[in-house]
């Protein structure tokens, strides 16, 4: 082989090797870029999660301080905790957007203590026909009661046992709204043929709470809740007008009722206000933090007072003789906090730990510093009953190249991502 041909062969081999090396280097850079992007997103998620938890702690601290200086009561966000940073006097860190939201759970009626007549009035105020409201309420009461059997054929215990998957009514307060899918009559009113919740069921969920508490907050109760408790439209209008006027007449006057006697004087006599009070007992505190394209949201169900309970699990009707007894009250699981002062009538026992069921370690309270014994409790003002986290919606999937143009579009990126939810119960 001549020298020019050998040199040409060497050049071709070198070019091939360079091409292979370039491909390998490009693949290596692509893999590293993906790993770096994943690591960066994980670091952003952890940092934002810590920011969200810190902002939530700030909101709770502000609520606790306002409560301590205002007759030991929380009435409404306009009391001053709607913007914790403004109250505390410092802004969030640079580049961080923070949004606080509050949902008063005690603006609703506790479902576990509502009588049949209460349910009828509530459903009627939501737009259900009188006869349908009576049938639905009868079925729900029979589902919860230990001794009462529904007069509606579809909601009797025999009807449940004849179903495809035989079961029995719960015979205890409802613990989840999904239970209504099993309750005769109610499932026909609250869900359509495809199993989707009806508008009246969505409204019903907005008016009742699965938690048990003494009274509902008149400051945040909806019109439907007020109408279901005997107030007429004129009286509800008076309350709304007064709420709009309060705070405009005199500078510094709060835009909420501080005592329920104000409402009684406003609407006149003859109205039963026993189910209403003027303070928040249980509420959701939601904090959303955003930095760039990353977002994190945490939500905590906070018990402001101790006299909040959640329905206990159902007993075995075959072995528990109390099932045959008449229902005399709501069976609930008491909740406790570490340092909060028990309210009048509360039967709970303070616990040094926030989370129920957590046992103290053997060395708890025995450590010393300079000869002083450490405190046995954490001065945490409230108890968190439920916790939710949402790290933002995933990006919308790209349609395939051969996708049918007439096919429905994929869900947008605004669709809520699955949320991690944890309910702390005994």
Legacy VTK file of the C-alpha trace (Angstrom):
# vtk DataFile Version 3.0
C-alpha trace
ASCII
DATASET POLYDATA
POINTS 426 float
0.000 0.000 0.000
1.370 3.373 -0.923
2.052 6.050 1.668
-0.830 8.400 0.587
-3.368 5.563 0.926
-2.067 4.687 4.402
-2.343 8.318 5.484
-5.925 8.467 4.170
-6.846 5.326 6.156
-5.381 6.793 9.332
-7.406 9.981 8.877
-10.648 7.972 8.442
-9.925 5.948 11.590
-9.178 9.117 13.559
-12.424 10.731 12.356
-14.407 7.647 13.331
-12.812 7.644 16.806
-13.526 11.358 17.214
-17.164 10.799 16.207
-17.560 7.960 18.718
-15.898 9.994 21.442
-18.207 12.937 20.693
-21.273 10.693 20.904
-20.127 9.203 24.202
-19.286 12.627 25.598
-22.685 13.994 24.537
-24.471 11.043 26.145
-22.429 11.504 29.312
-23.271 15.204 29.471
-26.968 14.456 28.892
-27.048 11.912 31.717
-25.216 14.237 34.077
-27.497 17.126 33.127
-30.560 15.022 33.942
-29.109 13.910 37.276
-28.115 17.475 38.095
-31.609 18.709 37.223
-33.198 16.046 39.427
-30.847 16.869 42.299
-31.588 20.579 41.906
-35.332 20.000 41.933
-35.063 17.828 45.012
-33.003 20.500 46.760
-35.562 23.162 45.758
-38.416 20.973 46.998
-36.755 20.426 50.366
-35.896 24.096 50.747
-39.421 25.206 49.833
-40.916 22.589 52.135
-38.833 23.972 54.996
-39.874 27.515 54.024
-43.552 26.502 53.998
-43.289 24.883 57.416
-41.524 27.972 58.775
-44.244 30.234 57.388
-46.881 27.999 58.951
-45.137 28.259 62.304
-45.124 32.039 61.917
-48.875 32.032 61.271
-49.505 29.856 64.342
-47.290 32.073 66.478
-49.194 35.180 65.391
-52.549 33.482 66.052
-51.352 32.402 69.501
-50.208 35.921 70.388
-53.428 37.556 69.173
-55.439 35.003 71.108
-53.473 35.657 74.284
-54.105 39.410 74.199
-57.726 39.365 72.984
-59.720 37.633 75.731
-58.238 34.251 74.766
-60.399 34.119 71.629
-59.907 33.907 67.856
-62.812 35.331 65.844
-61.817 35.893 62.196
-58.709 36.602 60.030
-59.486 40.318 60.181
-58.492 40.082 63.828
-54.924 40.529 62.563
-53.556 37.134 61.563
-54.577 37.408 57.890
-51.055 38.725 57.117
-48.600 37.283 59.666
-45.597 39.063 58.139
-47.255 42.453 58.455
-48.157 41.660 62.067
-44.656 40.384 62.883
-43.014 43.342 61.141
-40.659 41.562 58.765
-41.011 40.360 55.146
-40.346 36.850 53.784
-36.885 36.111 52.473
-35.831 37.537 49.117
-37.313 35.789 46.092
-39.994 33.962 48.081
-43.700 34.567 47.477
-45.966 33.583 50.381
-49.764 33.247 50.480
-51.772 32.517 53.635
-55.291 31.055 53.545
-57.630 30.259 56.428
-60.718 28.050 56.425
-62.765 28.022 59.586
-63.945 24.447 60.141
-66.214 25.709 62.906
-68.096 27.804 60.352
-69.846 24.481 59.697
-72.212 22.377 61.780
-70.794 19.236 63.458
-72.508 16.390 61.611
-72.230 13.926 64.483
-74.567 15.917 66.764
-77.175 17.006 64.221
-80.641 15.585 64.817
-82.967 14.370 62.088
-84.811 17.688 62.084
-81.508 19.588 61.859
-80.542 17.570 58.777
-83.941 18.121 57.190
-83.692 21.870 57.702
-80.145 21.986 56.366
-80.914 19.992 53.224
-84.056 22.039 52.644
-82.090 25.294 52.982
-79.664 23.945 50.341
-82.486 23.515 47.837
-83.578 19.907 48.289
-87.287 19.143 48.153
-88.945 18.664 51.542
-89.851 15.025 50.941
-86.372 14.182 49.627
-84.772 15.962 52.596
-86.873 13.899 54.999
-85.996 10.604 53.292
-82.287 11.417 53.086
-82.088 12.584 56.709
-83.888 9.459 57.912
-81.370 7.256 56.101
-78.362 9.148 57.485
-79.667 9.015 61.072
-80.316 5.278 60.734
-76.758 4.778 59.457
-75.341 6.503 62.545
-77.762 5.339 65.238
-77.200 2.201 67.301
-80.881 1.348 67.620
-82.922 3.272 65.037
-83.807 1.547 61.743
-84.795 3.627 58.739
-88.400 3.747 57.564
-87.075 3.901 54.007
-86.796 0.449 52.454
-83.514 1.249 50.660
-81.815 2.267 53.934
-82.769 -0.640 56.212
-80.223 -3.088 57.530
-81.941 -5.853 55.561
-81.461 -3.874 52.338
-77.738 -3.488 53.031
-77.385 -7.215 53.642
-79.164 -8.002 50.361
-76.741 -5.892 48.354
-74.121 -7.446 46.057
-71.468 -7.003 48.748
-73.319 -7.525 51.989
-72.533 -5.065 54.786
-74.083 -3.438 57.838
-74.691 0.208 58.695
-71.873 1.855 60.630
-73.868 2.524 63.824
-71.517 5.376 64.711
-70.926 8.949 63.481
-69.748 9.277 59.901
-65.944 9.437 59.596
-65.564 10.247 55.890
-67.790 11.755 53.225
-67.177 8.700 51.050
-69.469 6.772 53.411
-72.428 8.494 51.779
-71.809 6.329 48.721
-73.012 3.367 50.809
-76.004 4.955 52.547
-79.322 4.098 50.940
-81.392 7.024 49.591
-78.535 9.450 50.368
-76.308 7.996 47.641
-79.057 8.665 45.085
-79.343 12.295 46.186
-75.636 13.015 46.540
-74.156 11.207 43.512
-75.197 10.933 39.872
-75.271 7.780 37.743
-71.560 8.120 36.957
-70.682 8.393 40.661
-69.863 12.095 40.517
-70.897 14.280 43.490
-73.960 16.390 42.814
-73.976 20.163 43.457
-76.177 19.711 46.502
-73.678 17.267 47.988
-70.840 19.732 47.435
-72.912 22.382 49.207
-73.724 19.925 51.992
-69.998 19.194 52.515
-69.399 22.913 52.823
-71.938 23.153 55.650
-71.048 20.167 57.859
-67.883 19.029 59.600
-66.880 15.492 60.516
-65.265 16.828 63.683
-67.250 17.419 66.853
-67.051 20.767 68.653
-69.398 22.645 70.996
-70.647 25.486 68.764
-70.268 26.993 65.299
-68.728 30.404 64.638
-71.406 32.978 63.829
-68.779 35.254 62.242
-67.931 32.830 59.424
-71.075 30.670 59.127
-72.657 30.588 55.661
-76.206 31.675 54.872
-77.312 28.038 54.504
-75.999 27.195 57.966
-77.807 30.160 59.505
-81.056 29.395 57.693
-80.930 25.757 58.789
-80.884 26.834 62.433
-84.121 28.801 62.386
-83.053 32.218 61.139
-85.055 33.666 58.263
-83.712 35.546 55.251
-84.444 38.923 56.836
-82.414 38.068 59.938
-79.540 36.705 57.850
-79.621 39.940 55.848
-79.389 41.954 59.078
-76.325 39.967 60.126
-74.613 40.463 56.758
-75.390 44.188 56.746
-74.006 44.594 60.248
-70.844 42.688 59.321
-70.374 45.031 56.368
-70.941 48.100 58.529
-68.868 47.141 61.551
-65.463 48.779 61.397
-66.595 51.573 59.067
-68.328 53.676 61.691
-65.489 53.922 64.203
-61.814 53.514 63.433
-60.462 50.423 65.153
-63.835 48.710 65.546
-63.465 45.021 64.572
-65.372 43.712 61.557
-66.709 40.722 63.476
-68.945 39.946 66.441
-66.976 39.671 69.667
-69.901 38.366 71.721
-72.986 36.469 70.575
-75.240 38.818 72.558
-74.713 41.350 69.750
-76.316 38.914 67.316
-79.231 38.172 69.660
-79.986 41.868 70.028
-79.730 42.326 66.269
-82.049 39.520 65.107
-84.475 39.790 67.995
-85.903 37.164 70.302
-87.387 33.826 69.403
-84.259 32.523 67.650
-82.345 29.624 69.138
-78.660 30.627 69.127
-77.490 27.695 71.263
-75.515 26.150 68.399
-73.553 29.363 67.701
-70.653 31.126 69.365
-68.373 33.962 68.270
-64.962 32.249 68.125
-62.905 29.878 65.983
-62.344 26.491 67.601
-60.935 24.505 64.667
-59.564 25.779 61.364
-57.396 24.925 58.370
-54.272 27.051 57.971
-52.857 26.801 54.439
-49.531 28.284 53.366
-48.323 28.384 49.750
-44.726 29.370 49.009
-43.397 29.946 45.516
-39.924 30.652 44.182
-39.478 30.808 40.437
-41.303 27.818 38.951
-41.147 25.796 42.165
-44.088 25.786 44.531
-45.000 24.059 47.779
-48.185 24.153 49.829
-48.749 22.846 53.336
-52.067 22.724 55.170
-52.665 22.048 58.839
-55.956 21.480 60.635
-55.350 23.343 63.889
-57.383 22.848 67.057
-57.451 26.220 68.804
-59.182 24.698 71.831
-59.113 21.254 73.358
-62.799 20.405 73.173
-62.569 19.035 69.635
-63.143 15.355 68.893
-63.262 12.944 65.982
-65.637 9.952 65.731
-64.092 6.733 67.003
-63.959 3.548 64.982
-67.051 1.366 64.880
-67.401 -1.460 67.384
-68.158 -5.012 66.299
-71.968 -5.293 66.450
-71.699 -9.033 67.113
-69.652 -8.613 70.276
-70.478 -5.131 71.575
-73.731 -5.109 73.588
-73.895 -1.306 73.467
-74.951 -1.515 69.815
-78.401 -2.556 70.971
-78.680 0.344 73.390
-80.263 3.629 72.490
-77.976 6.333 71.222
-77.420 8.844 74.010
-74.581 10.846 72.569
-71.666 10.921 70.180
-68.825 8.491 70.730
-65.678 10.454 70.138
-61.956 10.246 70.629
-60.773 13.110 72.870
-57.761 15.107 71.758
-55.238 16.767 73.971
-52.451 19.291 73.693
-49.266 19.815 75.598
-49.660 23.149 77.343
-53.008 24.651 76.373
-55.346 25.480 79.221
-58.421 23.261 79.214
-61.639 25.115 78.530
-64.675 24.863 80.732
-66.337 21.492 80.352
-63.351 19.821 78.732
-62.559 16.318 79.969
-59.276 15.843 78.154
-55.980 15.241 79.906
-52.975 17.311 78.755
-50.234 15.353 77.011
-46.588 16.440 76.710
-46.525 15.351 73.066
-48.275 16.902 70.102
-48.945 13.715 68.138
-51.300 11.231 69.792
-49.852 7.780 70.344
-46.209 8.908 70.614
-44.642 7.596 73.774
-41.989 9.571 75.618
-38.462 8.087 75.606
-36.990 6.680 78.797
-34.614 9.647 79.160
-37.334 12.232 78.632
-37.134 14.993 81.236
-33.959 13.619 82.852
-31.317 15.523 80.908
-29.625 18.356 82.757
-27.698 21.473 81.828
-25.536 23.130 84.469
-27.375 21.146 87.089
-30.854 22.189 85.902
-33.452 19.640 84.865
-34.868 20.157 81.384
-38.547 20.964 80.937
-40.904 18.022 80.443
-43.234 19.822 78.033
-42.978 21.812 74.827
-44.797 25.125 75.003
-46.714 24.555 71.761
-49.964 26.521 71.731
-52.174 24.321 69.543
-52.635 20.780 68.320
-52.410 19.805 64.661
-55.081 17.218 63.876
-54.429 16.737 60.153
-51.645 17.607 57.732
-51.549 17.931 53.926
-48.717 18.674 51.516
-48.836 19.595 47.835
-45.627 20.236 45.910
-47.336 21.542 42.803
-48.919 20.010 39.730
-46.805 17.879 37.362
-46.210 19.209 33.833
-48.833 18.314 31.253
-47.858 15.227 29.196
-46.931 15.868 25.582
-49.363 14.340 23.069
-47.906 11.624 20.792
-47.062 12.519 17.201
-49.856 10.327 15.846
-52.485 11.682 18.257
-56.006 12.152 16.953
-56.725 15.894 16.652
-60.357 15.255 17.580
-59.390 13.497 20.808
-59.903 15.421 24.067
-56.942 17.466 25.210
-54.812 16.126 28.062
-55.243 17.658 31.496
-53.607 21.049 31.859
-50.808 21.760 34.281
-53.298 23.467 36.576
-54.708 20.085 37.575
-53.977 19.492 41.240
-51.204 17.040 41.974
-51.863 14.162 44.345
-51.551 15.436 47.893
-49.974 13.644 50.798
-52.567 13.702 53.557
-52.085 12.522 57.106
-54.752 12.558 59.766
-53.520 12.196 63.315
-55.950 10.070 65.241
-55.701 7.795 68.192
LINES 1 427
426 0 1 2 3 4 5 6 7 8 9 10 11 12 13 14 15 16 17 18 19 20 21 22 23 24 25 26 27 28 29 30 31 32 33 34 35 36 37 38 39 40 41 42 43 44 45 46 47 48 49 50 51 52 53 54 55 56 57 58 59 60 61 62 63 64 65 66 67 68 69 70 71 72 73 74 75 76 77 78 79 80 81 82 83 84 85 86 87 88 89 90 91 92 93 94 95 96 97 98 99 100 101 102 103 104 105 106 107 108 109 110 111 112 113 114 115 116 117 118 119 120 121 122 123 124 125 126 127 128 129 130 131 132 133 134 135 136 137 138 139 140 141 142 143 144 145 146 147 148 149 150 151 152 153 154 155 156 157 158 159 160 161 162 163 164 165 166 167 168 169 170 171 172 173 174 175 176 177 178 179 180 181 182 183 184 185 186 187 188 189 190 191 192 193 194 195 196 197 198 199 200 201 202 203 204 205 206 207 208 209 210 211 212 213 214 215 216 217 218 219 220 221 222 223 224 225 226 227 228 229 230 231 232 233 234 235 236 237 238 239 240 241 242 243 244 245 246 247 248 249 250 251 252 253 254 255 256 257 258 259 260 261 262 263 264 265 266 267 268 269 270 271 272 273 274 275 276 277 278 279 280 281 282 283 284 285 286 287 288 289 290 291 292 293 294 295 296 297 298 299 300 301 302 303 304 305 306 307 308 309 310 311 312 313 314 315 316 317 318 319 320 321 322 323 324 325 326 327 328 329 330 331 332 333 334 335 336 337 338 339 340 341 342 343 344 345 346 347 348 349 350 351 352 353 354 355 356 357 358 359 360 361 362 363 364 365 366 367 368 369 370 371 372 373 374 375 376 377 378 379 380 381 382 383 384 385 386 387 388 389 390 391 392 393 394 395 396 397 398 399 400 401 402 403 404 405 406 407 408 409 410 411 412 413 414 415 416 417 418 419 420 421 422 423 424 425
